[in-house]
Amino acid sequence: MNDLNSGTTSEVFRKSTISVLTGGLTWVIANLTGQQKEWGLLFSAFVGAVVLMVQFLIEFERRIRETQDSIAEHHERIEETVQRRFTEIGEIAELFSLVETSAVRTDAVVQFLRNAVAIGESPGLRHEFAHAEIRRMSDFLRELESGNATYFGEDRDWLLGLTREARQSIDAISLPSVDGGVHGFADGFWESDLGHRYLECQREASERGVRIRRILVLERQSLTAEDNLHRLCFHQASLGIEVRTLHPASIPLGAGRGMLDVIVFDDVIGYEVTPGANAGTALPPTIVNTRLVLRADVVQAHRLHFGELWQAAEPFDPTAPRAA
């Protein structure tokens, strides 16, 4: 404010000085030409006043032009902002229109957006981690739209999530190279924390009417008499799971080639697990990757493969003799 007042005072002083000097010069010229002093003084005052007035008029015109330019620029900015906002609103309206016409639950999408906005712009690890998870979820949805998604390593969330959301059927082929341990199925996946949670989710699915079938592919025929296998089958059967065991000799010709540890959920999603290089050795199995498959032809192939193995597998008999 002080700088503004100082600038205004200086400008007035400059204009006044120019007017006084112009009037003084006029008075000198009038004296040199022999004019009467009264007329020379009056004429010099008149000229000085005119010069001062002209300066103020020029300054006033300049201020008007600056104001007009400023108003025009401000108007352009407002128009650009309004146009951008209308475009964004149109895109958001179009997006929500697509959401409403799709099978996606609108309330879940709205809640996701609310939670994403609630993160705010605060810097730090929490903010960066949240944005990384949003990008990861976006990439996952794009992969699903393309027909398959891959998780490197052993998945947890997909397996439990699909089991919780299944409404019709869960058909699984369990290979010892994936679900077994060093001593067959006894110390493998089913004894892990994830295995226990998976079976608990399957129990809940069975209670809500989901048909669950599992084929345990054996490494050797003598395993049918092992107490741990009988115990495993008995436990899963008690949870509402239809269990069958498949001896290597009973695998149909050609069906054993390229056999996958796969689960088919509701006949529409395939869940494939790829074991590591140490499969079939004395080392515990490792998981290279897990893949979700939504392509109808691939899922249909998994369904047909499961049906062929299911017919060849032996139903679990809880009264069968167990090894001592």
C-alpha positions as CSV (number, residue, x, y, z in Angstrom):
1,M,0.0,0.0,0.0
2,N,2.8,2.4,0.9
3,D,4.5,1.6,-2.5
4,L,1.3,2.3,-4.3
5,N,0.8,5.7,-2.6
6,S,4.5,6.6,-3.2
7,G,4.1,5.7,-6.9
8,T,0.9,7.8,-7.3
9,T,2.5,10.8,-5.5
10,S,5.6,10.6,-7.7
11,E,3.5,10.4,-10.9
12,V,1.5,13.5,-9.8
13,F,4.7,15.4,-9.0
14,R,6.1,14.5,-12.4
15,K,3.0,15.7,-14.2
16,S,2.9,18.9,-12.2
17,T,6.6,19.6,-12.8
18,I,6.1,19.2,-16.6
19,S,3.1,21.5,-16.5
20,V,5.0,24.2,-14.4
21,L,8.1,24.0,-16.7
22,T,5.9,24.2,-19.8
23,G,4.0,27.2,-18.3
24,G,7.4,28.8,-17.3
25,L,8.8,28.3,-20.8
26,T,5.6,29.9,-22.3
27,W,6.0,32.9,-19.9
28,V,9.6,33.3,-21.0
29,I,8.7,33.2,-24.7
30,A,5.9,35.7,-24.1
31,N,8.4,38.2,-22.4
32,L,10.9,37.8,-25.2
33,T,8.3,38.6,-27.8
34,G,7.3,41.8,-25.9
35,Q,3.9,40.6,-24.7
36,Q,2.2,42.3,-21.7
37,K,3.2,40.6,-18.5
38,E,-0.4,40.1,-17.4
39,W,-1.3,38.4,-20.7
40,G,2.0,36.4,-20.7
41,L,1.3,35.2,-17.2
42,L,-2.3,34.3,-18.0
43,F,-1.2,32.5,-21.2
44,S,1.6,30.6,-19.5
45,A,-0.8,29.5,-16.8
46,F,-3.3,28.4,-19.4
47,V,-0.7,26.4,-21.4
48,G,0.5,24.7,-18.2
49,A,-3.1,23.8,-17.2
50,V,-3.7,22.4,-20.7
51,V,-0.5,20.4,-20.6
52,L,-1.5,19.0,-17.2
53,M,-4.9,18.2,-18.4
54,V,-3.6,16.4,-21.5
55,Q,-1.3,14.3,-19.4
56,F,-4.1,13.3,-17.1
57,L,-6.3,12.5,-20.1
58,I,-3.5,10.4,-21.7
59,E,-3.0,8.6,-18.3
60,F,-6.7,8.1,-18.0
61,E,-6.9,6.5,-21.5
62,R,-4.0,4.3,-20.7
63,R,-5.6,3.1,-17.5
64,I,-8.9,2.4,-19.4
65,R,-7.0,0.3,-21.9
66,E,-5.2,-1.6,-19.2
67,T,-8.5,-2.2,-17.4
68,Q,-10.2,-3.4,-20.6
69,D,-7.3,-5.7,-21.3
70,S,-7.4,-7.0,-17.8
71,I,-11.2,-7.6,-18.0
72,A,-10.8,-9.3,-21.3
73,E,-8.0,-11.6,-20.0
74,H,-10.0,-12.3,-16.8
75,H,-13.1,-13.1,-19.0
76,E,-11.0,-15.5,-21.1
77,R,-9.7,-17.3,-17.9
78,I,-13.2,-17.6,-16.5
79,E,-14.5,-18.9,-19.8
80,E,-11.7,-21.4,-20.1
81,T,-12.2,-22.5,-16.5
82,V,-16.0,-22.9,-17.0
83,Q,-15.5,-24.8,-20.2
84,R,-13.0,-27.1,-18.6
85,R,-15.3,-27.7,-15.7
86,F,-18.2,-28.5,-18.0
87,T,-16.0,-30.9,-19.9
88,E,-15.0,-32.6,-16.7
89,I,-18.6,-32.8,-15.5
90,G,-19.6,-34.2,-18.8
91,E,-16.9,-36.9,-18.6
92,I,-17.9,-37.7,-15.0
93,A,-21.6,-37.9,-16.0
94,E,-20.7,-40.2,-18.9
95,L,-18.5,-42.3,-16.7
96,F,-21.3,-42.8,-14.1
97,S,-23.8,-43.4,-16.9
98,L,-21.5,-46.3,-18.1
99,V,-21.3,-47.6,-14.5
100,E,-25.1,-47.5,-14.0
101,T,-25.6,-49.4,-17.3
102,S,-22.9,-52.0,-16.5
103,A,-23.0,-55.0,-14.1
104,V,-20.7,-53.1,-11.6
105,R,-22.3,-52.1,-8.4
106,T,-22.7,-48.4,-8.4
107,D,-22.5,-48.0,-4.6
108,A,-19.2,-49.8,-4.5
109,V,-17.7,-47.5,-7.2
110,V,-19.0,-44.4,-5.4
111,Q,-17.6,-45.6,-2.1
112,F,-14.2,-46.3,-3.8
113,L,-14.1,-42.8,-5.2
114,R,-15.1,-41.2,-1.9
115,N,-12.3,-43.1,-0.1
116,A,-9.8,-42.2,-2.8
117,V,-10.7,-38.5,-2.5
118,A,-10.5,-38.7,1.3
119,I,-6.8,-39.5,1.1
120,G,-6.2,-35.8,0.2
121,E,-3.0,-34.3,-1.0
122,S,-1.0,-34.7,2.2
123,P,2.6,-35.8,1.2
124,G,4.3,-38.8,2.6
125,L,4.3,-42.6,2.4
126,R,0.6,-43.0,3.1
127,H,-0.3,-40.8,0.2
128,E,2.2,-42.5,-2.2
129,F,1.3,-46.0,-1.2
130,A,-2.5,-45.3,-1.6
131,H,-1.9,-44.0,-5.1
132,A,0.3,-47.0,-6.0
133,E,-2.5,-49.3,-4.9
134,I,-5.0,-47.3,-7.0
135,R,-2.7,-47.7,-10.0
136,R,-2.3,-51.4,-9.3
137,M,-6.1,-51.9,-9.1
138,S,-6.5,-50.0,-12.3
139,D,-3.9,-52.2,-14.0
140,F,-5.7,-55.3,-12.6
141,L,-9.1,-54.3,-14.0
142,R,-7.5,-53.6,-17.4
143,E,-5.9,-57.0,-17.4
144,L,-9.3,-58.6,-16.5
145,E,-10.9,-56.7,-19.4
146,S,-8.3,-58.2,-21.7
147,G,-9.2,-61.8,-20.6
148,N,-6.5,-62.7,-18.1
149,A,-4.5,-61.3,-15.2
150,T,-1.3,-62.6,-13.7
151,Y,0.1,-62.5,-10.2
152,F,3.8,-63.4,-9.8
153,G,4.1,-65.8,-6.9
154,E,1.4,-67.4,-4.7
155,D,-1.8,-65.4,-4.7
156,R,-4.0,-65.0,-1.6
157,D,-6.6,-62.4,-2.2
158,W,-7.9,-63.7,-5.5
159,L,-8.4,-67.2,-4.2
160,L,-10.2,-66.2,-1.1
161,G,-12.2,-63.5,-2.8
162,L,-13.4,-65.7,-5.6
163,T,-14.4,-68.4,-3.1
164,R,-16.4,-65.9,-1.0
165,E,-18.2,-64.5,-4.1
166,A,-18.9,-67.9,-5.8
167,R,-22.6,-68.6,-6.2
168,Q,-22.9,-71.8,-8.2
169,S,-19.9,-74.1,-8.3
170,I,-16.2,-74.5,-7.5
171,D,-14.4,-77.3,-9.4
172,A,-10.7,-77.8,-8.5
173,I,-7.9,-80.0,-9.6
174,S,-5.3,-80.3,-6.8
175,L,-1.8,-81.4,-7.9
176,P,0.9,-82.6,-5.4
177,S,3.4,-80.3,-7.2
178,V,1.4,-77.3,-6.0
179,D,-0.7,-78.3,-3.0
180,G,1.6,-81.1,-1.6
181,G,4.5,-80.9,0.6
182,V,7.7,-83.0,1.1
183,H,5.6,-85.9,2.2
184,G,2.6,-85.7,-0.2
185,F,-0.5,-83.7,0.9
186,A,0.2,-84.3,4.6
187,D,2.5,-81.2,5.1
188,G,1.5,-79.1,2.1
189,F,-0.9,-76.3,1.2
190,W,-3.8,-77.7,3.3
191,E,-1.7,-77.3,6.5
192,S,-0.8,-73.7,5.8
193,D,-2.6,-70.6,7.1
194,L,-3.9,-69.9,3.6
195,G,-5.1,-73.5,3.2
196,H,-7.1,-73.3,6.4
197,R,-8.6,-70.0,5.4
198,Y,-9.4,-71.3,2.0
199,L,-11.2,-74.4,3.5
200,E,-13.1,-72.1,5.9
201,C,-14.3,-70.0,2.9
202,Q,-15.3,-73.2,1.1
203,R,-17.3,-74.3,4.1
204,E,-19.2,-71.0,4.1
205,A,-19.7,-71.4,0.3
206,S,-21.1,-74.9,0.7
207,E,-23.6,-73.7,3.4
208,R,-25.0,-71.1,1.0
209,G,-25.5,-73.8,-1.7
210,V,-22.4,-73.7,-3.8
211,R,-21.4,-77.1,-5.2
212,I,-17.7,-77.8,-4.5
213,R,-15.8,-80.6,-6.1
214,R,-12.1,-81.4,-5.7
215,I,-9.9,-84.0,-7.4
216,L,-6.7,-84.9,-5.5
217,V,-4.2,-86.1,-8.1
218,L,-1.9,-88.7,-6.4
219,E,1.7,-89.3,-7.1
220,R,1.6,-93.0,-6.5
221,Q,-1.2,-95.5,-5.9
222,S,-0.1,-96.5,-2.4
223,L,-1.1,-93.1,-1.1
224,T,-4.7,-94.1,-0.9
225,A,-4.0,-96.2,2.2
226,E,-2.1,-93.4,4.0
227,D,-3.8,-92.2,7.1
228,N,-3.0,-88.5,6.4
229,L,-4.7,-88.7,3.0
230,H,-7.8,-90.3,4.5
231,R,-7.8,-87.7,7.2
232,L,-7.5,-84.9,4.6
233,C,-10.4,-86.3,2.5
234,F,-12.5,-86.9,5.6
235,H,-12.0,-83.3,6.8
236,Q,-12.8,-81.8,3.5
237,A,-15.9,-84.0,3.0
238,S,-17.1,-82.8,6.5
239,L,-17.0,-79.3,5.2
240,G,-19.4,-80.1,2.3
241,I,-16.8,-80.7,-0.4
242,E,-17.1,-83.6,-2.8
243,V,-13.7,-85.2,-2.8
244,R,-12.3,-87.7,-5.3
245,T,-8.8,-89.1,-5.6
246,L,-7.1,-89.8,-9.0
247,H,-4.5,-92.5,-9.3
248,P,-1.8,-91.9,-12.0
249,A,-2.8,-95.1,-13.7
250,S,-6.4,-93.9,-14.0
251,I,-5.6,-90.7,-15.8
252,P,-7.2,-90.9,-19.3
253,L,-4.8,-91.1,-22.2
254,G,-3.7,-87.6,-23.2
255,A,-5.4,-85.9,-20.2
256,G,-2.3,-86.0,-18.1
257,R,-0.1,-84.1,-20.5
258,G,0.2,-80.5,-19.5
259,M,-2.1,-81.0,-16.5
260,L,-2.6,-77.8,-14.5
261,D,-3.5,-77.1,-10.9
262,V,-6.7,-75.2,-11.8
263,I,-10.0,-74.1,-10.2
264,V,-13.1,-73.1,-12.1
265,F,-15.4,-70.7,-10.3
266,D,-19.1,-70.6,-11.4
267,D,-18.0,-72.0,-14.8
268,V,-16.8,-68.5,-15.9
269,I,-13.4,-67.8,-14.2
270,G,-10.4,-70.1,-14.3
271,Y,-7.7,-69.9,-11.6
272,E,-4.5,-71.4,-12.8
273,V,-1.4,-72.0,-10.6
274,T,2.1,-72.7,-12.2
275,P,4.5,-74.6,-9.9
276,G,8.2,-73.9,-9.8
277,A,11.2,-75.9,-11.1
278,N,11.5,-78.0,-8.0
279,A,8.1,-79.7,-8.5
280,G,8.5,-83.4,-8.1
281,T,11.7,-83.1,-6.0
282,A,12.2,-83.5,-2.3
283,L,11.9,-79.8,-1.8
284,P,8.7,-78.1,-0.9
285,P,6.7,-76.8,-3.9
286,T,7.1,-73.2,-5.0
287,I,4.6,-71.1,-7.0
288,V,5.9,-69.2,-10.1
289,N,2.7,-67.4,-10.8
290,T,-1.1,-67.4,-10.5
291,R,-3.3,-66.5,-13.4
292,L,-7.0,-65.6,-13.7
293,V,-8.5,-66.5,-17.0
294,L,-11.8,-65.1,-18.3
295,R,-11.7,-66.2,-21.9
296,A,-14.7,-68.4,-22.6
297,D,-12.8,-70.9,-24.8
298,V,-10.1,-71.4,-22.2
299,V,-12.6,-71.7,-19.3
300,Q,-14.6,-74.2,-21.4
301,A,-11.5,-76.3,-22.0
302,H,-10.8,-76.3,-18.2
303,R,-14.4,-77.5,-17.6
304,L,-14.2,-80.3,-20.1
305,H,-10.8,-81.4,-18.7
306,F,-12.2,-81.4,-15.1
307,G,-15.2,-83.4,-16.2
308,E,-13.0,-86.0,-17.9
309,L,-10.8,-86.4,-14.8
310,W,-13.8,-86.4,-12.5
311,Q,-15.3,-89.4,-14.3
312,A,-12.0,-91.2,-14.0
313,A,-11.4,-90.3,-10.3
314,E,-12.4,-92.5,-7.4
315,P,-15.0,-91.1,-4.9
316,F,-13.8,-90.8,-1.4
317,D,-15.1,-93.6,0.9
318,P,-14.9,-92.6,4.6
319,T,-15.2,-96.3,5.5
320,A,-12.1,-97.3,3.6
321,P,-9.3,-98.8,5.6
322,R,-6.5,-96.6,6.9
323,A,-2.9,-97.4,7.4
324,A,-2.0,-98.2,11.0
